[in-house]
Amino acid sequence: MAHLGARVSHMAPGRVHIVLPARPEVTQQHGYFHAGATSAIADSAGGYAAYTLFPEDTDVLTVEYKINLLAPAVGAHIEAIGTVLKSGRTLTVCQLEVYGVQADGERRLVANGQQTLIRVNKPAQ
């Protein structure tokens, strides 16, 4: 996330927001945010949302996710929101949303999806 320039803007149990400012490095040839950048912050938002509900001695890994790109991702930044739908002993399911946010605060849903994550024990140090 640091390489992309993304940052966590909100964290609560089961919900995380990640913001990615517009820069040429994260856009494609038409100036829209690249689908890879959009997907990366959505995946991370869901992963961190799940992690907020896990015990301290565990880690999280994405098992699978599906994302639908609904509209060109444009704006001053994009914001991914990961929300836990179901947290289980082993698997957790999250909803993913990504919004294009204009400088004036206008928001438009540009992607949504669903993700399954697995809780794993941290490796022994």
Salt bridges, closest charged atoms under 4 A:
GLU25 OE1 - ARG23 NE 3.30
GLU79 OE2 - HIS17 ND1 2.78
GLU79 OE1 - ARG107 NH1 2.48
